[in-house]
């Protein structure tokens, strides 16, 4: 029997603290209007001192489990996408496994920057299709605020913290229609975060204009690839759930699909760029507020450092 990956639960978590553009303008040379016009961001969430990627992931995961109505012990595999792990090791996936009390699952992390959740969905889909796993939890969780130089106005205005989760199970009907993932390490110097052995350790470095140009072109190509792989036209897409990096990049992708912005799930304005968490946070919001309905076709896409990029086409 052929199995497909079906979404049975979603979840999300945002820290309580809100950092507005106005507050940022008190410490760096910027303004609310300057930030909003260039990015579409008004505010972002900042994790508390006692919050970590695993603690936020737990809350998002428990929401997904509750929505799915399953026993957590039935989860076979836990995949956590994060660029801000609690520790170098053990993995944040293992720490989340402990928090959830899921004894028999396999757990690990993946690092694909802002594309992490898409890569996670692709991996989960392969495990389910092969029959290796039946129920898979995919989480994107980030504390970006801890790798941002808060004196650098080119990066500190962009990022926020949060976690998103999706629970997948094996089903006879198609859920995930296809996933497409890519990478190209030639662009490493355009967007990176140094390690503790490098200068300016721990802070994101980005050449924004150059990243923007590559992102727009790359996401345009991934849209074409995804539609062609499924023999679908643009009119078959009900919702676009993009990585929440920049409103102009999102608008360009929607235009490529000939979608109105009313068909785009946008969380950017009040969350900023939550890296690997952003797509799943937006997907969760669209599901929970009732915009995304069962049977609709949803295109998730992301672009991140590496460069990495990818898409997941889902019949929800």
Beta strands, then each sheet from edge to edge (+ up, - down):
strand 1: 4-13
strand 2: 17-20
strand 3: 43-46
strand 4: 77-81
strand 5: 106-110
strand 6: 135-143
strand 7: 161-171
strand 8: 176-183
strand 9: 191-193
strand 10: 204-206
strand 11: 239-242
strand 12: 297-304
strand 13: 308-315
sheet 1: 1+ 7- 6+ 4+ 5+
sheet 2: 2+ 3-
sheet 3: 8+ 13- 12+ 11+
sheet 4: 9+ 10-
end
